Amino acid sequence: MQFSLPRRRRAPEPIVPMINVVFLLLIFFLMSAQIAPPAPFDLTLPKGAGGDRAAPADTLYMDAEGRLAFNDARGDAVLAALAARAAPDAPLQIRADARLEARALARLLPQLAARGVAQVEIVTAAK
């Protein structure tokens, strides 16, 4: 009786190098992505008519009590930081809380104009 030797199976292809490449790509895309910074205050944006999305710009945050935040500046330092912003010709986006009184926003606009801000955009939420 003659038994044949069992066929040798091919070794499975290693999957570890592919996993390494996938993780490297994941890390690359996470590192190169531009992630928007979180808002410094908890804001509820006012409702507005849906329009074109505004281009990314400098963003001034204003909460319901009238506190201001721009980049790392808070409170009174905001107006000085706005005067020294990198792109003074770019429009300034204002993200104001829906509960903010319109008078407080109206009082802010001449102060912004005095600091060289020529164009503002008020960001609203879609209806």
C-alpha positions, 0 to 999 in steps of 0.5 A: 500500500502506497500512501501519497504525501498530503499536498502542501498548502500555500502559506496564507498571505500576511495581512499585517503589512496591509493593516500597517498601511491602513493605519498609516493612512488613517494617521496621515489624514487625521494629521492633515485634516483641518478641524474646526476649533470648538466654540468657546461658549455654548451658543444657540444660533438664531434661525435664518433663511438658508443661503450660500455657505460663507467662506471660512473666516475669522470668527467672533463669538458672542454669548447671551450675556454679551461676552466676547471671544476671538481666537484665544482672546476673551473679554476686553482683549478681544477688540485689540486682537481683532485690530491685529488679525492676520487678514484685516480685509477678510469678512469677520463672522459673528456667531452670536447667541439667539438670546442675545439682545440686538442692542448689544450686537448693535453697540458692538458694530461701531467698535468693530468699525473703529478697529478696521473691520469693514465687513461682518457676516452674522452666522445663523442656523437653517430654519 
